[in-house]
Amino acid sequence: LMTMNVLQSSGINAEYGGSESDKQQVPVLPDVTFKDLPFYEEIDVLIKPTSMMDQGPSRYQETTIPFYLSQRQVQAIYDSRTIQPLQGGNVISYNYLVQIQVRLCLLETSCEQADHFPAFLSLKVNGSQAYSFQEPQSSNVKRPPSVPIDITAHCRLSSAYPNSLSVTWAANYGQRHCIVVRLVRQHNSQMLLDRLKKHIRNIDHSKALIKEKLSCDDSEIATTSLRVSLLCPLSKARIQIPCRPTTCNHLQCFDASIFLQMNEKKATWQCPVCDGAAKYPTLAIDAFFKLIISQSSDADEIEVFPDGSWKALLNKPDPVQPETKTKLEAISVDSPELECLVETPSTSGTAAAVHDVIDILSSDDDECAPPPSKKVAVQQTSVIRSNANPPEPVMPQDPTVVGYEALLSMCQNNIPNADPAFTNFIRELHKMRQYHRTQSQMEEQPAQVSPPQQQPTRSSRDSENIITID
């Protein structure tokens, strides 16, 4: 009766609102059901779900609804109040666990409705701006979520004086909204977890589910066991409190504490295993997996069998990294210092490749001298292994000896398990470099030389290289 009087005093018809054409279509007090919010426990309803009717052709509509608080409700709000002081001791705000909450949704009675705001919404309580919402104009900007609105700090906490709620919204053709004001008690994730621990599912239920999954009508295909992970799909850590919705038919569980904390920040109530609905009333602690977790502290995975028995699968150590694989990319024989480019370690499981010697002095004519090539580039080593080491070269007394020895020391120290063939290859290159240096010095000395003889034809690759012989 109080609600009907309030609606009449606010200028809204007690039976139907809006224009004459809407009076027989939209009720003022529709039978709308809001979706349950697990983190808010309803205590009382201050204003029942009320239709927000358009009062004229204007784009923006406005209505004012008064509501009252009883002495019991005022006392409950005061008892839940906490004060946050500044460093100097001045009070900046009050926190209320018992709150006066406003919710809006679409005017639809066929199913439970989630919170939904109009394109524009403004709430004023006793003339003070309490909340404002504006839908983004650009389609590239995501619409902010519609959430319950706490107006406790703007209300008169007294049973002797009424409170006035002024609502301004943007009308949208074909879309109507409904508003409700409730007195609720706020809960946190720890409170919900303590309540959830009392809802435990029997061990026999999990065993029956395992037996059902392992049973198969096809005689040609038989599954003897199932593997189930003990890691939470949300945190990737070991599950402490195994939880699973009663509406899901999978064995995989998730950590109840992590699931509730994530929904406290952003309420989705979606199963992280199968992406199905995981509402709070359907959650249950799995006693079967809770027993397994307490008895297998070192395992991250288990194997279950049709009779309900299980076996812990211990974590395997990481495989040993394969030996370093090296590869010679380019070698310059005429530069002041020989340069070796080494490939990064390979991650393949094959053994390290063997670097063998490429005989770049071989030719069709054994008696001819090697071509005076300035630089030799080796793109890829061949697979030839020789057990016989070449003879040690005669090292001339010049400054390049120091560079050659330094290169050998660098290759042996920086390349793990360097193959002897690689070292012999460097020595052969040094010998060839000394040969070219000797030939250059002989050509620079003035001397009587005999007429040059034409070099016999070499291979097609070296046909243009001619060497003058004294």
C-alpha positions, 0 to 999 in steps of 0.5 A, spaced: 500 500 500 505 504 501 508 503 494 502 504 491 501 511 495 508 513 493 507 512 485 501 516 486 504 522 489 510 521 484 505 522 478 505 515 476 498 512 475 497 506 479 495 501 474 498 503 468 503 509 466 505 513 459 500 515 454 493 512 452 496 507 447 501 504 453 496 504 458 493 497 456 500 494 454 505 496 460 504 495 467 507 500 472 509 494 477 511 488 472 513 481 474 520 482 473 526 478 476 533 480 476 539 475 476 541 473 483 548 477 485 552 472 490 556 478 493 550 481 495 544 478 499 538 481 499 535 484 506 529 488 504 525 491 497 525 499 498 522 500 491 519 494 487 521 493 480 517 499 477 517 501 469 520 507 467 515 510 462 515 515 457 511 521 459 512 525 453 515 526 446 522 528 449 528 525 448 530 525 455 525 523 461 525 524 468 521 521 474 522 522 482 520 516 486 520 517 494 522 511 499 522 510 506 527 507 511 524 503 517 528 504 524 530 497 524 533 498 517 537 504 519 540 501 525 542 495 520 546 500 516 549 504 522 551 497 525 555 496 518 558 502 517 566 503 518 570 509 518 576 511 514 580 517 517 586 521 514 593 521 517 590 527 521 584 524 523 579 527 519 574 522 516 573 522 509 568 517 507 564 511 510 564 504 508 557 500 509 556 493 508 549 494 508 547 498 502 541 501 499 542 499 492 539 501 485 538 496 479 536 497 472 534 492 467 530 491 461 523 490 461 522 483 460 518 478 464 520 472 460 526 470 464 531 473 469 534 479 467 541 482 468 543 489 469 542 494 463 542 501 463 539 506 458 543 510 453 544 515 458 542 515 465 543 520 471 541 519 478 540 524 484 538 522 491 535 528 495 538 533 490 545 530 490 548 527 484 549 520 485 551 516 479 551 518 471 552 514 465 553 515 458 553 510 452 559 511 448 558 515 441 563 511 437 562 504 435 569 502 436 569 504 444 566 498 448 560 499 452 561 499 460 558 494 464 552 495 467 553 494 475 548 495 481 549 502 484 550 504 491 547 510 494 547 509 501 552 515 502 547 520 499 541 518 503 538 520 509 539 515 514 533 516 518 526 513 519 523 520 520 524 523 513 523 520 506 528 520 501 527 522 494 530 518 488 530 522 481 531 518 475 533 521 468 534 517 462 534 517 454 528 514 451 529 509 446 524 506 441 522 499 442 526 499 449 523 500 456 527 499 462 525 497 469 528 500 476 528 497 483 531 499 490 533 494 495 537 494 502 542 489 501 548 486 505 555 485 501 559 479 501 567 478 499 570 472 496 572 469 503 565 469 506 562 466 499 568 460 500 566 459 507 559 458 505 561 453 499 565 449 504 559 446 507 557 444 500 561 438 499 559 432 494 560 425 496 565 421 494 561 416 491 558 421 486 565 422 483 566 414 482 560 413 479 562 419 474 569 415 472 565 409 471 560 412 466 566 415 462 570 409 462 564 404 460 564 404 452 558 400 448 563 399 442 567 392 444 573 394 439 574 401 443 576 400 451 578 405 455 582 403 461 583 409 465 583 417 465 588 422 466 586 428 470 590 434 472 591 437 479 593 444 476 587 449 476 586 452 469 585 459 472 592 460 476 596 454 473 598 452 480 596 446 484 589 446 486 588 447 494 580 447 494 577 442 488 571 445 486 566 443 480 559 445 478 554 440 479 551 442 472 558 440 468 559 432 467 567 433 466 572 430 472 577 436 471 576 441 477 578 448 479 580 452 485 574 455 488 578 460 492 581 463 485 574 462 482 571 466 487 576 472 487 576 473 479 568 473 479 569 478 485 573 483 480 569 481 474 563 477 475 562 472 469 560 465 473 563 461 467 566 454 468 574 455 466 574 448 464 568 447 459 566 455 458 559 453 461 555 456 466 557 456 473 553 459 478 554 460 485 548 456 487 551 450 483 558 450 485 560 444 490 567 441 493 569 435 490 570 430 496 574 425 491 579 430 489 580 433 495 582 426 498 587 425 492 590 432 493 591 431 500 595 424 499 599 426 493 603 432 495 608 431 489 604 430 483 601 434 478 597 429 475 593 423 476 590 417 473 584 414 475 581 407 474 574 404 473 573 401 480 575 408 483 582 407 484 587 412 482 595 413 481 599 419 482 603 421 476 610 424 478 613 430 475 618 428 470 625 432 470 626 436 464 630 433 458 637 434 458 639 439 453 643 436 447 650 438 445 652 445 442 651 444 434 656 448 431 657 450 423 662 454 420 659 459 416 665 463 412 672 463 412 677 469 409 684 466 408 687 473 406 684 477 412 689 479 417 685 475 422 681 469 420 674 469 422 669 464 424 662 465 425 659 459 429 651 458 429 647 458 435 646 451 439 641 447 436 635 445 440 634 438 435 634 432 439 640 429 434 647 429 436 652 434 434 654 435 427 661 433 426 665 438 422 670 435 417 675 438 413 674 440 406 680 440 401 680 446 397 687 445 394 685 439 390 684 440 382 685 436 376 692 437 375 696 435 382 703 439 379 700 445 378 700 451 383 693 453 387 689 459 384 691 465 387 684 466 390 684 472 395 678 469 399 674 462 400 667 462 402 665 455 405 657 455 406 656 448 409 661 443 411 661 436 408 661 430 412 667 427 412 671 424 418 679 422 417 682 419 423 689 421 420 692 428 422 695 432 417 703 434 419 704 440 423 706 446 418 712 449 419 710 456 422 715 462 419 717 467 424 712 473 422 707 477 426 701 473 423 703 467 428 701 470 434 694 471 430 694 464 428 695 461 435 690 466 438 685 464 433 686 456 435 686 458 442 679 462 441 676 456 437 678 451 442 675 455 448 669 458 445 667 452 442 665 446 446 668 439 444 671 442 438 672 436 433 680 435 431 678 436 424 676 443 425 682 445 428 686 441 422 682 445 417 684 452 420 691 449 420 690 447 412 688 454 411 694 457 414 698 453 410 695 456 404 695 463 406 703 462 407 703 460 400 700 465 397 704 470 401 710 467 399 708 467 391 706 475 392 713 476 395 717 472 389 713 476 384 715 483 387 722 481 386 726 484 380 729 478 376 730 475 369 724 470 368 723 465 362 717 466 357 711 464 361 708 458 359 700 457 358 697 453 364 694 447 362 686 447 362 683 447 369 676 445 371 670 450 369 670 453 375 677 455 375 678 456 368 680 464 368 685 463 373 692 463 370 699 463 375 706 465 372 711 460 373 719 462 373 
